[in-house]
Amino acid sequence: MTHYAHILTIDQLEIMTHLGFYDEERNVRQKTALSLRLYFPEAPPCARDDYATFMDYGALCNAIHAHASAGEYRLLEFMGMTLFDFTRSYLDQHHGEKMRIWMKLTKCNPPVPHLVQGASFIHSDIPAGATTAFTPVL
């Protein structure tokens, strides 16, 4: 069983995108927020060496933001899986193939009366039997 004790978090990457099931909702950009937890199966070299190879989370955020902003989505779940797949591909191409992802995509202000904190979709590729140092609160 793999233990993921080392985690890099990205909290609330704001993305304005065309998202909504109905055309009139999708015509106006809406605020979404993406949170990621990147789980490492072992301490990354940069945890012990300030000059070691590292995951450039700024470049990752810019890539996700550009990809998501260019799209148009009807469903939060579809957008979430699209961004998850994009992030997985990005990590695999940037020496992050051993990392596992926990991702939460939130539609911040959906047009639903009395829905105060939006709606979210969560997906992860952490193996079912793995242990983690952090259990995401839903």
Secondary structure, DSSP 8 states (H G I E B T S, - for coil): --EE-EEEEEEEEEEEEEE-SSHHHHTSEEEEEEEEEEEESS--GGGT-TTS----HHHHHHHHHHHHHH-EES-HHHHHHHHHHHHHHHHHHTT-TT-EEEEEEEESS-S-TT--S-EEEEEE---TT-EES-----
